[in-house]
Amino acid sequence: MNQVKPKKSLGQHFLRNSEICERVAASVDCHGGYKHVLEIGPGMGALTQFLLKRSEFTTTVVEIDSESVVYLNKNYPELTGRILEEDFLHMNLPALFNEQTFAVVGNFPYNISSQILFKVLENKEYVPEVVGMFQKEVAVRIASGPGNKDYGIVSVLAQAYYDIEYLFTVEAEEFIPPPKVKSGVIRLKRKFDHELGCSEKALRLVVKTAFNQRRKTLRNSIKSLNNHNVDLSLPIFEKRPEQLGVEDFVYLTHYLKTPQ
């Protein structure tokens, strides 16, 4: 078997530019001093080969495509015992490395990239760093700050726990087959010793409620959450959700006494 055929059902687009793969691997910063990296969807190992050259950590890969697994076993004997034929979205991440921290890296399938991010957020205490390639539109959205039209729910929830950098753009022709959109690589670094001061569940509720009516001022969009009849005449309620940073949403969550 010389090649793996990209499968549309799995959202596979294989990177063919080794310089870009090397650049992605070099962007892994070992933030927090972890010793393990989990690569999602390695395919034929275009990125894997450069991760394996990094001596600071041990690379494990998770691949749902059985054809790719056969290819990896044949061509990367150094990965023996570290090729997991599983669905990342259903993995028990704390148990993966015996509750040790690890980075998540990969050229993420577009069709599940947001789900991958939310899975990371659910297990953030174990994932101090993420270096991922997303559809550019999604990458920009995750990294965008307040005041930007791309700023939204995922921006706030990710930035509540991670510092996020948009690293670079990858053109469609660098993939086989070429996707219909550009890609963007971002890096997320966990904020350590950083407490929100409110429950995650309550914060998510406030953020989602506000952005579900993003064109309205907060006075109108979060009216349904005002169970305690708090004063909505404060200046912050004149703003729209895209004008608020994470700290503002935390303040709102407290002020509204949102159920925990």
Backbone bond lengths (Angstrom), bond angles and torsions (degrees), N, CA, C in turn:
res aa  C-N    CA-C-N  psi(-1)  N-CA   C-N-CA  omega(-1)  CA-C   N-CA-C  phi
1 M - - - 1.465 - - 1.533 109.24 -
2 N 1.322 116.49 116.51 1.452 119.99 -177.06 1.519 112.98 -94.74
3 Q 1.332 116.63 -35.14 1.455 120.70 -175.81 1.530 109.86 -138.29
4 V 1.329 114.43 157.55 1.454 120.99 172.75 1.522 107.38 -105.68
5 K 1.298 117.00 132.29 1.458 120.79 179.62 1.527 109.19 -81.40
6 P 1.336 117.20 123.02 1.471 119.72 178.83 1.529 110.99 -59.14
7 K 1.312 115.96 135.83 1.457 121.35 -177.20 1.522 110.02 -108.43
8 K 1.314 115.50 120.42 1.459 121.73 -178.34 1.524 111.08 -60.29
9 S 1.333 116.66 -36.51 1.463 120.90 -177.77 1.525 112.47 -63.52
10 L 1.330 116.29 -24.67 1.463 121.52 179.71 1.531 111.96 -100.32
11 G 1.326 115.82 2.71 1.464 119.49 179.90 1.514 113.07 65.75
12 Q 1.339 116.87 32.12 1.468 120.57 -175.62 1.528 112.07 -82.12
13 H 1.329 115.08 125.26 1.459 123.46 171.15 1.523 105.46 -135.17
14 F 1.317 117.14 107.96 1.462 120.79 -172.96 1.524 111.25 -85.42
15 L 1.327 115.91 127.40 1.461 121.63 176.23 1.524 109.34 -67.90
16 R 1.335 116.04 132.53 1.458 118.88 -179.35 1.526 112.50 -113.55
17 N 1.317 116.96 -4.27 1.457 121.51 -179.23 1.530 109.38 -96.29
18 S 1.314 116.30 107.60 1.466 120.54 -175.22 1.528 112.06 -67.02
19 E 1.327 117.30 -28.35 1.464 119.66 179.06 1.526 110.84 -65.75
20 I 1.327 115.95 -38.10 1.464 119.69 177.86 1.523 109.90 -68.39
21 C 1.322 116.65 -42.22 1.470 120.38 177.93 1.528 110.79 -59.37
22 E 1.314 115.84 -42.25 1.466 120.32 179.66 1.529 110.51 -65.49
23 R 1.315 115.55 -36.82 1.462 120.35 179.46 1.524 111.11 -67.04
24 V 1.330 116.81 -39.84 1.467 120.44 177.06 1.527 109.88 -62.52
25 A 1.337 116.01 -47.31 1.470 120.40 -179.71 1.521 111.42 -61.38
26 A 1.334 116.83 -37.32 1.464 120.95 -179.74 1.528 111.83 -70.88
27 S 1.332 116.76 -17.94 1.464 120.74 -179.67 1.519 112.77 -79.47
28 V 1.323 116.60 -11.34 1.467 120.84 177.02 1.521 107.55 -71.68
29 D 1.336 116.27 117.49 1.466 121.76 -164.93 1.528 114.97 -103.06
30 C 1.323 117.30 -2.40 1.472 121.76 -176.59 1.529 111.74 57.87
31 H 1.315 116.29 33.65 1.456 122.10 179.98 1.527 110.06 -61.74
32 G 1.301 116.16 119.91 1.464 120.40 -179.66 1.516 113.47 93.85
33 G 1.341 116.82 -2.69 1.457 120.65 173.45 1.512 115.91 74.33
34 Y 1.328 118.63 26.70 1.465 121.17 177.91 1.535 110.66 -67.40
35 K 1.332 115.69 161.55 1.466 121.77 -178.48 1.526 112.75 -117.32
36 H 1.332 116.68 2.28 1.462 120.32 -177.58 1.522 110.24 -130.47
37 V 1.317 115.57 143.86 1.462 122.45 172.39 1.523 108.24 -125.91
38 L 1.319 116.18 134.01 1.458 121.50 175.22 1.527 107.86 -110.50
39 E 1.330 115.95 115.98 1.458 119.78 176.45 1.529 108.65 -94.95
40 I 1.325 115.24 129.85 1.464 121.05 179.88 1.528 109.56 -97.36
41 G 1.321 116.23 128.15 1.464 121.08 175.60 1.508 114.97 63.63
42 P 1.321 118.70 58.53 1.472 121.04 -176.49 1.522 114.35 -69.61
43 G 1.342 117.87 -19.88 1.471 119.12 -179.21 1.518 111.29 61.66
44 M 1.330 116.00 -117.30 1.461 120.81 179.52 1.525 112.65 -97.80
45 G 1.328 116.83 12.80 1.462 119.60 172.44 1.510 115.85 84.76
46 A 1.329 118.25 20.52 1.465 120.52 -179.10 1.531 111.68 -57.95
47 L 1.328 116.59 -42.72 1.460 121.35 176.59 1.521 111.10 -85.37
48 T 1.306 116.35 -35.41 1.470 121.95 -177.11 1.516 112.47 -53.74
49 Q 1.331 116.68 -42.51 1.461 120.70 -176.10 1.531 112.20 -58.10
50 F 1.331 116.30 -32.33 1.465 119.87 179.89 1.527 111.65 -84.91
51 L 1.320 117.16 -31.16 1.465 119.50 174.31 1.524 110.30 -64.84
52 L 1.331 116.44 -36.92 1.464 120.92 -179.28 1.529 112.51 -65.99
53 K 1.313 116.68 -20.59 1.468 120.60 178.70 1.519 112.31 -80.02
54 R 1.317 116.24 -12.77 1.461 120.19 179.98 1.525 109.07 -83.71
55 S 1.322 116.52 118.79 1.466 121.16 -175.28 1.530 112.87 -85.41
56 E 1.354 116.58 -9.00 1.464 119.14 -176.08 1.515 112.67 -74.32
57 F 1.319 116.52 -17.75 1.463 119.68 -176.90 1.525 110.18 -147.48
58 T 1.323 114.35 163.89 1.462 121.98 175.22 1.516 108.60 -101.16
59 T 1.316 116.17 132.22 1.461 120.89 -177.86 1.526 111.55 -98.05
60 T 1.316 115.30 129.40 1.467 123.60 172.42 1.517 106.57 -119.42
61 V 1.326 117.99 144.56 1.463 120.28 -179.50 1.524 109.86 -121.22
62 V 1.318 115.32 147.68 1.459 120.96 175.00 1.528 107.63 -123.33
63 E 1.317 115.57 126.12 1.470 122.05 -173.70 1.516 109.69 -140.21
64 I 1.324 116.44 125.23 1.465 121.30 -178.06 1.526 112.01 -85.58
65 D 1.332 117.11 -18.88 1.461 122.69 -176.87 1.531 110.70 -85.47
66 S 1.319 117.15 112.61 1.468 121.53 -175.61 1.526 112.10 -62.35
67 E 1.334 117.68 -32.69 1.463 120.42 178.61 1.530 110.61 -65.30
68 S 1.326 116.01 -40.46 1.463 120.35 177.21 1.527 111.13 -66.22
69 V 1.327 116.28 -37.30 1.466 120.64 178.88 1.527 110.57 -61.45
70 V 1.335 116.72 -44.17 1.467 121.01 177.50 1.526 109.79 -59.82
71 Y 1.332 115.91 -44.90 1.471 120.95 -179.66 1.531 110.91 -61.29
72 L 1.308 116.80 -45.79 1.468 121.27 -178.42 1.528 111.31 -64.08
73 N 1.315 116.41 -42.98 1.465 120.14 178.40 1.526 111.60 -60.30
74 K 1.327 115.69 -37.51 1.459 120.61 -177.85 1.526 112.18 -75.53
75 N 1.332 116.78 -38.39 1.461 120.64 -171.25 1.529 114.95 -100.70
76 Y 1.320 116.75 -12.74 1.469 119.53 -179.61 1.522 109.94 -130.39
77 P 1.325 117.37 71.65 1.471 120.58 -178.90 1.526 112.42 -59.97
78 E 1.333 116.98 -24.52 1.470 119.76 178.87 1.520 112.39 -67.85
79 L 1.337 116.73 -12.26 1.463 121.28 177.58 1.530 112.84 -92.08
80 T 1.305 116.99 3.95 1.464 120.61 -177.27 1.530 111.17 -51.12
81 G 1.326 115.47 126.26 1.465 121.18 -179.05 1.510 113.77 85.47
82 R 1.331 116.52 -4.20 1.469 120.18 -178.01 1.534 111.47 -125.56
83 I 1.325 115.75 24.57 1.463 121.84 172.52 1.527 107.46 -111.10
84 L 1.313 116.76 109.91 1.459 121.84 -175.19 1.519 109.73 -102.53
85 E 1.315 116.93 116.04 1.460 120.73 177.93 1.527 108.06 -89.32
86 E 1.320 114.53 83.55 1.458 121.41 -175.44 1.527 110.44 -145.02
87 D 1.320 114.79 173.16 1.461 122.21 173.02 1.526 107.18 -98.69
88 F 1.315 117.22 115.35 1.467 121.51 -177.82 1.524 111.72 -52.88
89 L 1.311 116.98 -38.43 1.461 120.70 -175.15 1.525 112.94 -65.63
90 H 1.343 116.73 -16.82 1.463 119.93 -179.98 1.532 112.83 -111.54
91 M 1.311 116.85 10.05 1.469 120.06 -178.09 1.527 111.86 -79.90
92 N 1.319 115.16 150.27 1.467 122.18 172.51 1.528 106.69 -88.35
93 L 1.313 116.97 93.17 1.465 120.70 -172.38 1.535 114.01 -65.81
94 P 1.334 119.94 -40.26 1.466 118.13 178.68 1.533 112.51 -59.56
95 A 1.325 116.77 -34.93 1.465 120.21 -177.36 1.525 112.64 -80.63
96 L 1.318 117.03 -13.39 1.459 121.01 -172.75 1.525 112.73 -57.33
97 F 1.323 116.40 -47.42 1.468 121.10 179.31 1.532 110.25 -121.12
98 N 1.331 115.03 40.21 1.471 120.96 179.10 1.526 112.14 53.41
99 E 1.327 114.56 46.50 1.460 123.48 176.77 1.525 113.44 65.59
100 Q 1.320 117.01 18.44 1.457 120.70 171.44 1.531 108.92 -85.44
101 T 1.333 116.09 154.30 1.455 120.11 179.84 1.530 110.92 -75.40
102 F 1.325 115.53 157.27 1.458 120.95 -179.81 1.522 109.90 -158.18
103 A 1.323 116.09 159.21 1.464 121.24 175.74 1.519 109.92 -95.95
104 V 1.309 116.16 151.55 1.459 122.59 174.32 1.525 107.56 -110.41
105 V 1.325 115.57 126.57 1.460 121.28 -175.38 1.524 108.68 -135.14
106 G 1.327 116.76 149.66 1.454 116.93 173.40 1.515 115.35 163.09
107 N 1.305 113.95 163.00 1.455 123.20 166.83 1.519 104.74 -90.62
108 F 1.329 116.06 90.60 1.457 121.07 -168.12 1.532 112.27 -73.52
109 P 1.326 117.38 136.28 1.471 119.84 174.31 1.527 109.65 -58.61
110 Y 1.314 116.87 130.41 1.463 120.58 -176.18 1.527 112.04 -57.07
111 N 1.328 116.22 -35.79 1.468 119.00 -172.54 1.527 113.44 -70.91
112 I 1.326 118.04 -14.43 1.474 119.52 178.66 1.529 112.25 -130.19
113 S 1.327 117.79 12.16 1.473 119.72 -173.74 1.527 112.39 -62.56
114 S 1.327 117.63 -39.54 1.470 119.56 178.62 1.521 110.88 -67.62
115 Q 1.336 116.24 -37.45 1.467 120.12 177.55 1.532 110.79 -65.14
116 I 1.327 116.49 -36.37 1.465 120.58 176.36 1.525 109.78 -61.08
117 L 1.340 116.11 -45.53 1.461 120.02 -179.67 1.519 111.33 -61.99
118 F 1.330 117.74 -44.11 1.462 119.70 -178.97 1.534 111.27 -68.59
119 K 1.321 117.02 -31.39 1.469 120.55 174.27 1.536 109.61 -63.83
120 V 1.322 116.46 -41.15 1.466 121.04 176.58 1.526 110.13 -62.27
121 L 1.338 116.71 -45.39 1.460 119.86 -179.22 1.522 111.51 -60.72
122 E 1.322 116.73 -36.09 1.464 120.97 178.04 1.527 111.47 -66.45
123 N 1.340 116.28 -24.18 1.473 121.25 -177.51 1.527 111.30 -120.18
124 K 1.318 116.31 31.72 1.465 121.73 -171.40 1.521 114.08 -59.80
125 E 1.337 116.94 -28.03 1.467 118.20 -179.45 1.530 111.99 -68.05
126 Y 1.329 116.66 -16.16 1.466 121.05 178.71 1.528 112.75 -103.80
127 V 1.333 116.82 -8.63 1.473 120.28 -174.81 1.527 109.97 -123.03
128 P 1.333 117.51 90.35 1.460 120.04 -178.85 1.525 114.12 -76.63
129 E 1.343 117.15 -14.72 1.469 118.43 -177.94 1.527 111.16 -150.75
130 V 1.325 114.85 144.71 1.461 122.25 174.35 1.520 107.76 -133.91
131 V 1.326 116.45 131.46 1.465 121.14 169.85 1.516 105.44 -124.07
132 G 1.329 116.01 109.91 1.456 118.62 -172.76 1.505 113.75 -137.31
133 M 1.329 114.53 149.65 1.447 121.64 173.98 1.524 108.67 -103.05
134 F 1.326 114.82 121.93 1.457 122.99 -179.10 1.526 109.11 -120.09
135 Q 1.314 116.47 168.14 1.458 119.08 164.94 1.522 106.40 -55.00
136 K 1.324 117.93 137.03 1.458 120.69 -172.50 1.522 112.28 -54.36
137 E 1.308 116.66 -42.54 1.461 121.12 -179.42 1.521 111.21 -57.48
138 V 1.328 116.69 -40.39 1.466 121.39 -179.95 1.530 110.34 -71.87
139 A 1.330 116.41 -42.94 1.464 120.93 179.27 1.526 111.12 -59.60
140 V 1.328 115.62 -44.34 1.466 120.68 179.06 1.523 109.96 -62.56
141 R 1.325 116.19 -41.84 1.466 120.59 -178.83 1.530 110.76 -62.35
142 I 1.323 116.98 -43.96 1.465 120.87 -178.44 1.525 111.14 -63.36
143 A 1.341 115.77 -38.00 1.469 120.61 -174.06 1.528 113.52 -89.44
144 S 1.339 118.56 -11.67 1.468 121.49 -174.50 1.521 112.75 -69.11
145 G 1.327 114.70 144.62 1.451 120.62 178.34 1.517 112.57 -100.91
146 P 1.325 118.25 177.10 1.462 122.64 -179.48 1.523 111.61 -56.19
147 G 1.332 115.28 147.58 1.448 120.18 178.87 1.509 114.07 89.15
148 N 1.309 116.90 -4.92 1.463 122.27 -179.48 1.522 109.35 -101.91
149 K 1.317 116.90 142.06 1.466 120.37 -178.17 1.527 112.20 -64.80
150 D 1.353 117.48 -21.88 1.465 120.99 179.89 1.528 112.58 -84.92
151 Y 1.316 116.23 -10.58 1.465 122.23 -178.27 1.521 109.75 -69.81
152 G 1.347 115.97 129.74 1.452 118.38 -177.46 1.512 112.68 -158.66
153 I 1.326 115.72 -155.90 1.465 121.72 -175.38 1.518 111.71 -56.50
154 V 1.337 116.56 -51.64 1.466 119.79 -176.23 1.523 110.76 -65.20
155 S 1.331 117.76 -32.58 1.470 121.40 178.12 1.526 110.20 -60.51
156 V 1.326 115.71 -50.30 1.473 120.75 -176.55 1.524 110.88 -65.40
157 L 1.336 116.83 -47.40 1.461 119.69 -175.09 1.521 111.85 -67.41
158 A 1.332 117.62 -35.61 1.471 120.05 177.58 1.526 110.51 -73.18
159 Q 1.327 116.69 -42.70 1.464 120.46 -176.71 1.525 113.15 -74.25
160 A 1.324 116.72 -12.82 1.463 119.24 174.54 1.521 110.81 -65.20
161 Y 1.328 116.59 -26.82 1.461 120.67 -174.04 1.531 114.43 -122.04
162 Y 1.331 117.10 -15.88 1.462 120.53 -176.46 1.529 111.49 -132.18
163 D 1.334 115.58 144.91 1.459 121.36 166.00 1.522 106.33 -85.83
164 I 1.322 117.10 130.72 1.467 120.49 -169.67 1.528 110.97 -123.40
165 E 1.332 114.93 132.84 1.459 121.64 177.56 1.529 109.93 -121.52
166 Y 1.324 115.93 133.91 1.461 120.18 169.94 1.523 105.83 -86.94
167 L 1.333 116.92 116.85 1.468 121.10 -172.15 1.525 113.48 -88.66
168 F 1.324 117.70 -55.15 1.456 119.49 179.88 1.524 111.32 -166.27
169 T 1.329 114.53 165.01 1.464 123.03 -178.78 1.524 109.77 -102.81
170 V 1.319 116.23 144.18 1.470 121.96 177.80 1.522 108.24 -121.07
171 E 1.337 115.77 127.23 1.462 120.96 -178.51 1.530 111.03 -73.77
172 A 1.317 115.19 154.46 1.461 121.55 -176.11 1.523 112.73 -60.96
173 E 1.329 117.43 -34.41 1.471 120.12 -175.58 1.520 113.81 -70.90
174 E 1.330 116.98 -4.08 1.467 120.13 177.68 1.531 111.49 -82.63
175 F 1.321 116.67 -0.39 1.461 121.08 -177.14 1.525 111.64 -116.54
176 I 1.337 114.00 156.34 1.464 121.68 170.29 1.531 107.62 -123.14
177 P 1.360 117.16 118.54 1.467 127.72 -12.99 1.526 109.50 -73.17
178 P 1.334 117.82 158.46 1.465 120.03 178.77 1.530 110.37 -66.64
179 P 1.324 117.94 129.00 1.471 119.52 174.98 1.533 109.34 -72.37
180 K 1.305 117.12 172.94 1.459 121.05 -178.85 1.526 112.13 -86.61
181 V 1.331 115.86 -0.66 1.468 120.60 -176.96 1.526 109.79 -134.61
182 K 1.317 115.31 165.39 1.461 121.07 173.78 1.527 109.47 -80.00
183 S 1.326 115.25 164.01 1.460 120.92 177.46 1.528 109.89 -116.74
184 G 1.306 116.02 158.87 1.458 121.27 177.41 1.517 110.26 -135.99
185 V 1.325 116.33 137.76 1.466 121.98 178.59 1.521 108.96 -102.34
186 I 1.321 116.28 127.94 1.453 121.17 178.25 1.531 110.06 -126.17
187 R 1.323 114.74 157.71 1.470 120.46 176.82 1.519 108.64 -125.73
188 L 1.314 115.59 130.02 1.458 122.31 177.48 1.518 108.78 -112.30
189 K 1.338 116.36 128.29 1.463 121.46 177.74 1.527 108.57 -119.74
190 R 1.301 114.74 124.51 1.471 121.43 -175.93 1.520 111.06 -61.71
191 K 1.336 116.11 137.35 1.453 121.97 173.52 1.524 108.07 -82.24
192 F 1.315 116.71 114.26 1.464 120.36 -179.85 1.531 110.15 -88.23
193 D 1.334 115.71 154.43 1.470 121.37 179.91 1.524 110.65 51.15
194 H 1.330 114.81 39.61 1.461 119.95 -176.63 1.520 108.61 -123.17
195 E 1.326 115.25 106.03 1.459 120.39 179.50 1.522 109.92 -102.47
196 L 1.317 116.39 132.93 1.460 119.74 179.73 1.518 111.96 -68.84
197 G 1.321 115.95 -37.14 1.453 119.05 -176.96 1.516 113.03 87.35
198 C 1.328 116.42 9.55 1.468 120.64 174.03 1.519 107.42 -150.85
199 S 1.304 116.97 166.07 1.456 118.97 -178.37 1.528 110.60 -73.50
200 E 1.318 115.65 145.77 1.467 120.61 179.62 1.524 110.27 -63.22
201 K 1.315 116.12 -40.78 1.468 120.62 -178.53 1.527 110.85 -60.58
202 A 1.322 116.36 -44.23 1.459 120.61 -179.37 1.524 110.75 -66.96
203 L 1.325 117.08 -41.27 1.468 120.87 178.98 1.524 110.56 -61.65
204 R 1.328 116.80 -45.52 1.470 120.46 179.66 1.524 110.94 -58.87
205 L 1.327 116.12 -40.61 1.462 120.43 -179.07 1.527 110.91 -63.41
206 V 1.321 116.76 -44.41 1.467 120.80 -179.56 1.530 110.78 -65.80
207 V 1.317 116.73 -45.32 1.473 120.85 -178.35 1.526 110.90 -63.07
208 K 1.329 116.26 -47.93 1.467 119.46 -178.42 1.526 111.74 -65.91
209 T 1.325 117.03 -39.44 1.467 120.15 179.53 1.525 110.51 -64.03
210 A 1.331 116.27 -42.58 1.470 120.37 -179.39 1.529 111.39 -64.64
211 F 1.326 117.36 -47.55 1.466 120.44 -175.18 1.526 112.93 -77.70
212 N 1.307 118.00 -16.25 1.464 119.30 176.31 1.531 111.28 -66.95
213 Q 1.332 115.32 -18.49 1.465 120.57 173.79 1.533 108.03 -132.31
214 R 1.313 114.38 58.97 1.467 120.19 -168.99 1.530 113.40 -64.07
215 R 1.310 119.17 -20.62 1.461 120.63 -179.78 1.524 112.48 -81.32
216 K 1.324 116.02 -12.43 1.460 120.06 179.83 1.523 110.52 -92.19
217 T 1.310 116.22 157.64 1.457 119.44 172.55 1.524 108.31 -71.77
218 L 1.314 115.80 159.80 1.461 120.04 -178.34 1.531 111.68 -61.46
219 R 1.314 116.28 -30.06 1.468 118.80 179.72 1.530 110.64 -56.55
220 N 1.316 116.20 -35.98 1.463 120.37 -179.43 1.529 112.60 -91.19
221 S 1.343 116.70 -39.29 1.464 118.28 -173.16 1.521 113.50 -71.89
222 I 1.350 117.66 -30.72 1.469 118.71 -177.10 1.532 111.82 -104.57
223 K 1.331 116.51 15.56 1.466 120.68 -178.42 1.535 111.92 -55.23
224 S 1.331 114.94 -36.49 1.469 119.00 -177.53 1.522 112.65 -67.16
225 L 1.328 117.52 -18.43 1.474 121.25 -179.22 1.526 112.57 -92.06
226 N 1.309 116.76 -6.05 1.463 120.53 -175.61 1.529 110.64 -83.39
227 N 1.323 114.95 63.97 1.467 120.45 -177.58 1.525 112.99 -72.84
228 H 1.337 116.54 -18.81 1.459 119.96 -176.48 1.530 111.19 -103.45
229 N 1.331 116.64 9.89 1.469 121.64 178.07 1.523 112.29 52.38
230 V 1.313 115.94 46.84 1.463 120.12 177.57 1.518 109.23 -74.53
231 D 1.328 115.78 162.43 1.464 122.34 -176.88 1.531 110.92 -72.29
232 L 1.324 115.96 116.27 1.461 120.15 -179.09 1.532 112.53 -97.26
233 S 1.333 116.57 17.79 1.468 119.92 -179.04 1.525 112.80 -88.93
234 L 1.335 116.93 -4.69 1.467 119.64 178.96 1.532 110.57 -61.70
235 P 1.337 117.68 149.67 1.471 121.77 -177.69 1.528 113.99 -55.68
236 I 1.333 117.54 -31.67 1.463 120.11 -176.92 1.529 111.45 -61.40
237 F 1.330 116.86 -28.21 1.458 120.07 -177.71 1.530 112.94 -78.98
238 E 1.346 116.10 -6.24 1.462 120.66 174.59 1.533 110.68 -83.00
239 K 1.318 116.09 -13.37 1.463 120.41 -175.52 1.531 111.19 -86.47
240 R 1.322 113.66 162.96 1.459 120.75 172.62 1.527 107.94 -97.21
241 P 1.335 117.75 158.33 1.472 120.09 -172.82 1.529 114.40 -57.70
242 E 1.341 118.03 -33.75 1.476 118.81 -177.01 1.525 112.57 -70.86
243 Q 1.339 116.50 -7.22 1.465 120.15 178.11 1.527 112.46 -90.47
244 L 1.330 117.60 -5.28 1.464 121.80 -174.66 1.520 112.34 -103.98
245 G 1.336 115.77 138.51 1.455 121.18 173.73 1.528 110.76 -88.17
246 V 1.323 115.97 179.20 1.461 120.59 -179.40 1.525 111.12 -57.25
247 E 1.337 116.77 -43.71 1.464 120.54 -177.68 1.529 111.40 -61.44
248 D 1.341 115.34 -35.83 1.464 119.49 178.75 1.525 111.06 -66.05
249 F 1.324 116.04 -40.30 1.468 119.35 179.37 1.529 110.69 -68.33
250 V 1.327 117.02 -34.76 1.458 119.95 176.02 1.539 109.50 -64.18
251 Y 1.325 115.66 -43.25 1.465 120.53 177.89 1.525 110.43 -59.35
252 L 1.330 116.21 -45.55 1.465 120.52 179.53 1.519 111.64 -60.03
253 T 1.326 115.50 -42.23 1.462 120.66 -179.10 1.521 110.81 -59.37
254 H 1.349 115.12 -42.39 1.468 120.32 176.95 1.517 111.09 -66.94
255 Y 1.308 115.28 -47.94 1.467 120.94 -173.51 1.527 111.63 -63.04
256 L 1.317 115.96 -38.85 1.460 120.11 -178.59 1.530 112.72 -80.46
257 K 1.361 114.83 -4.86 1.470 120.25 -177.26 1.532 110.08 52.15
258 T 1.342 114.00 45.53 1.456 120.14 -177.10 1.531 110.60 -60.69
259 P 1.324 118.77 133.89 1.472 121.53 179.92 1.522 111.58 -53.48
260 Q 1.319 115.05 137.40 1.449 120.92 -177.83 1.523 111.32 -80.64
